[in-house]
Amino acid sequence: MRFRHNDGTTVHLAYCSNVHQAEDLDGVVAQLASHTEPVRHTLGADLLGIGLWLARDVVTELSEHPDAVRRLRAELTTRGLETVTLNAFPYGGFHREVVKKDVYLPDWTDPARLRYTVDCARVLTGLLPDDARRGSVSTLPLAWRAPWPTAARDAARRATDQLASELARLENETGRAVRVGFEPEPGCVVENTVQAARELGGVDPERLGICLDTCHLAVQFEEPAQALRRLADAGLPVVKVQASSALQADDPADPEARRALARFAEPRFLHQTRTATGGAVTGAVTGVDDLPDALAGGLDSGSAWRVHFHAPLHADPEPPLRTTAPELTAALRELVGGPRALTDHIEVETYTWSVLPAHLRPKDRAGLVAGLAAELAWTRDRFEDLGLKSLPQPLPQPLPQSLPRKERLS
């Protein structure tokens, strides 16, 4: 979906496909038919944005077979879909039984991370709509926090400098601009905007910047306006935003709250948990690396806990838990509610539908489609509350030399 900001900026809204378990090209195409196009129909939208997650194997196949890129773009166009952004944070295996800290590998000290990210950017240039101003790719915040010696920091900076050069070369070759946003996340080398300014300040702002995940922002108890000023002062543009909500327990000492939280402790993903002792605005933020650690006594329970569990945007969990939807709304107000749009790519990223407590989990494909559509509708309503206007959707673009539909993508 596309919206017009009062300053004339076209703001793209999508949902992220990392919610779907597809790590080969056939699977990616199948999910467009089974989930994404039905989400569009449920919303009644002529055009729907999809932020694709393309695992390393998929990107390799697309990079080696230009016809496959053209076919994927044709599939998007035929189904009333468009892609302006890719999520290149997970490298692969994102739906294994246990992911946890493996999601941060390879990190930005490993040349494989640079190659994957550049390949993603190249594939995106072939998927972008003709009238898109630019594309964006999100990536991890350098590495998990430990160990991070000087040699690792130097290697990561060399890689980010090379990334900027590769993106400039790609634009010269294709005429399409792609920016990469590093996504601060609790527990990582860059877990908040203070660390983003320290570790990433001085990168090429025409090519590199920040992917601001509003769940992570809330878990770190960062106030949106202050965080955005800090990024601006460091010369770090907000390349894209992942609209997401964290889980919150206002009184984690309450036995009922702890029982409710325990239902969200699951083995696949890491659920970093934080508290701000002394108050959410001025207090010191402390935390543990996973929710079970907090429940086992590893975190002070004298003030609210926020948990890195991407909760559906449109619905609160059962009391006494809630989500940080108010903090998400505040962040959107700062990002697109002022006189100038501070970003133009916003992606709903709730990848945790399959690991929600059983009574909240979608029972089938139709349930997931309904949930994804409800999240997008919730976000659309927030946009309209902030004065953004839905844009008439562009006419379908001519199919770019697509292959016969029965032929394999490769």
N, C-alpha and C positions, 0 to 999 in steps of 0.2 A: 504494500500500500504506500502511496505517496501523499505527502502533505506539503502545503506551502506556508512557510513562516512569513511573518510580516515584513521581514527584511528581504524577501524574495528567494530565500534558500529553499530548495526542494529537500525535504526530510524524508528519508526512506525508512519504512518500518517493515521488519521481517521477523520470522522466528527461526531459531537455530536447529539444524537437522541433527545435531549430536544427540538428540533425544532418541533417534532411531538407530537400530543396530544394523548398520550396513557398512561393510568394509571391503566391498568389491564394487566394480562399476555397475554390474547388473543390479546389485542390491540398491545402489543409489537411485538408479532410474526407477526401480520398482517402488521405492518409497514415495517418489513423486506422484505416482498413480494411486497408491494405497492410502496415503496420508495427506500429502501437501495439497493436491488438487481438491480432495474432499474438504479440507479446512477452508480453502478459498470459497467453495460452494456454500459451506455453512455460514460464512461471514457475509455472503452475498456480494463479494468483491469481484470486480472485473480483472484485477491484477493483484497478485499476492507476492510479497518478497519472501525468499527463502535464503537464509544464511547457511550455506552448505558447509558441513564438515566432511572433508575428503581425507581419508586415512592415507598414509604413505603409499600403500600399494595402489590405491586408486589414482593418486597424483602421478605415480610413475607410469601407469598405463595411459593416462591422458597426455602426459608429456611426450610419450613415445609414439602416440597415434593421433596426429592432428584431426583426422576424421572423427575420432571419438569425441573431441571437444565440440566439434560442429554438431554432432548428433546430440550431445547433452544439451547444448544451447537450444537446438530445435525442440527437444523434449520439453524444456522449460517454456519456450514460447507457445508451443501447441497447447499446453495445459494452463496458460494464463499466469505463468510464474516468471519471476525475474530474480537474478542474483547480482548484488553489488558488493557482497562481503562474504569472506570465508573465515571460518574458525579453524585456525591452524595450531591451536594449543595442544590438544591430544594428537600424538603422532600415530597411534594405533592401539588396538586392544582396549578401547574405551568401555566396552560392555563385557569384559571378562568378569568372572565371578569375583575376583579381587583386583582392584585397580590401585587404590590408595596413592602412595607416593610415586608409583611408576608413571603416573600421568606427567610428571615433570622431566621425563627422560625421552630422548636426549635433551640436554639443556644447552644453553648458549655458549658453553665451552667446547661443545662437540661440533665439528664441521657438518655432521649430518643434519643438525637443526637448521643451519644456514641454508644448506642445499634444499631441504624440504620447504622452507619458507619462500625461497626464491622460486621454486617450482610451482608452489601454490599461487604466487603472484602472477607468474606467466600464464598458468591455466585460467586465472580470473580474467586476464585481458581478453581471452577468447570467449568468455561468458557474459561480459558486461553488455547491457543494453546500449544501443548506438547513442542514445541521448544522455547516458549517465556521465556525470561530471568526472567521476573517478571511482576507483574501487578501494576496498580496505581489507586487510588481513589481520586477525588478532593472533597473538602469540603469548607464551608464558613469560613471567617476569624474571627472566634470566635463568633462575635455578631455584631449587630448594635451598633454604638458608644456610645449611651447613653440610660440608665445609665450604668456605668461601675465602680462600687465601688471596693474596695480592695477585698471584699468577693467574688465578681463575678470573678475577675481575679484569685483568689486562686482556686475557683471551676473549672474554665476552665483549669488551669495548672494541677490539679489533674486528670481531664478527659483526657488530652492529654498524661499524663504519663501512665494512665491505657490503653489508646489506643495503645501506643507502646508495652506494655506488651501483650495485646491481639493479636497484629499482630505477635509478636514473637512466641506466643503459637500456632497461626494458622499455621505458617510456619513449626513448629515442627510436627504438626499433619498431614499436607497435603504435605509437601515438596515444596510448592509454596510460593514465597515471594511476598508480596503486600506492597506498600508504600502509605501513605496518604499525599496529598499536600493541605495546607491551601492557599486559593486564596484571596490575597489582593484585596479589592474593595473599591472605593470611598464611604465615609460615614460610614465605619465600624470601629471597634476597630483597625483593621489592614487594612489601606487603601493604604499604600505604603511600600516600602522596609525598610525605617527607622523604622517604627512601627513594621514591621515583625521581624527585628533584636531585637527590645526591648521586644516584647511580646512573641516571639517564640524561641529566642535564648536559647540554652541549651537543646532543645528537642533531642531525640535520632535520629541522622542523618541517621542511618541505616533503620529506619522505617518511619520517618516523615520529611517533608520539605515543599516546596512551590509549588503551582500551579500558574504559572505566566501567567496571562491573559494580552495579549498585548494591548487590548483596555483599560483596567484599567490602565496599565502602562502609556499609552499615555495621558489619561484623567488627570492623576496626574502630567503630564509634567516631568516624570522621564526619564533620559537619559539611554538607555539600558546597556551600558558597565558599567557605574557607579553603576547602580542598581544591576547588577550581581556581581560586586566586593563586594558590601555591603553584599549581601546574603552569598557569599563565606566566607567573614571575620566572619560572624555570625555562620558559620557551618551549613547553611541551604541549602541543595541541591534542585535543580529544579526538582521536581518529575515528573511534566508534564507541558506542555505549551498549553494554549488555544489561537490559532491563530485567532485574531479578530481585527477589525478596529473600531475606534470611528468616530463620526461625528465632523467636524470642520467648524467653521465660522471664516475666517481670520479677517473680519471687522463686528462684531456683531452690530455696530451702523448703518450699512447700512440698510435702510428700506427693500430692496429686500432680504437681508440675513435674516432679522427677519421674513419676510413672509414665506421664505423657511423653516426656523427652526420651525415655528408654525405648519407646516404640519407634523412634526415628534413628536409633543407633543400629546401623546395618553394615555388612562387611565389604561392600563394593567400593564406596567412595570415602574420601577423607572428609570429616566434618569438624573442622577447626572451631573451637569454642572460645569466646572472649568475654571478659567483663571489664567494666570501667569503674575501678574503685575510687570513690570520691566524687562520682558524678560523671554523666555521659559526655559533658562538654569539656570539663577541665581535669577530669580524673586520669589516673594512669591506667593504661590498657594492659591487662595481663591475660594469659590464656594457656591453653593446652592444644595439642595437635589433633585430638579426635574427641568426639563426644563421649565415648565410653570412659576415657581418661578423666573427664570432668565429673561424670557421674560416680566414678570410683573415689572421689575425694581430692582430685588434683587441682581443683579450681575453687576459689573462695565463693561462697554462695550468699554473700551479704548484699549483693546488688545484681541487677538484671544480667542474664546471660544472652548472648547472641550466637547463633550456631550457623556455620556455613553449610546450610542445607537449603538448596534452591527450592522454595515453596511456591506453589501455584499463585500467580499474581492476584487472581480474582476472588479468592476465598480464604478466610482464616481457618486454621486448624481448630479443633475443639478446645474450648477454655480448659485450663487457664493459660494455654499457649496462645500466641498471636504471631503475626509476621511483621516485618519491617516495611510493609506497604506505605505507611505514612512517610518514612524516610525516602522510599523510592519516589513518591509523589513530589517531595521537596526537591530531590535531585533533578527530576524532569523539569520542575519549575525553573531551576537555575540554568539548566542546559538549553531549553527551548522556549521558556516562558518570558524571557526578557526581550529587550529591543534588538538583540542579535543572537542568532542561533550559534551555539558553541560547538555543535556537532551536526552532521547530516546523515549519519548511519546509526540506527537504533535497532537492536536485535533482542527479542524476548528469548531468554536462555534458561528454561527450566528443563534440565536434562534428567531430573530425578523422579519422573513419574513412575518408573518401574520399580523404585525402591521405597516409595511411600509406604507407610503402614498399610497393612492389607485392606483395611476397611475404607481407606481413602484412595486406593490404587485403581486406575481404570481396569475394568473387567475384560475389555476387548478393544479392537481397533476403533470401533465407533465411539467408545468412551474416551479414548485418547484424542481422537479428532475433535470431539466436543470440548474437551479441556483446553486443547491448544487454541481453538477458536475463541473460547471464552477469555483466555489471557490476552489475545490480540484485541478483542473487543474492549476489554478493560483499558488497555493501553491507548487504543484509539479514542476512547472517551476522555482520558486524561489529556491527550493532545488537543481535543476540541475544547475542553475546559480552559486550556492555556491560549486559545485563540488561533491554533493552527487550522488550516482549511484543507479538507480532502480535495485532492486534485482529480480532475477528469483523467481517466487512465488512457495511456497512449494506445493507438491502434496496434494490433499485432504486427510485428516486424516480419519481413519476408524470411522464410526458412533458409538458413545458410547452407546450401548444398548438402542436405541431410541424406543419410544412407537409407535404403529401404527399411521399413519398420521391423521386418522380421529378421534382419541381419544383426549379428552380434555387434556390440559397440566397438569392439576392437577390430 
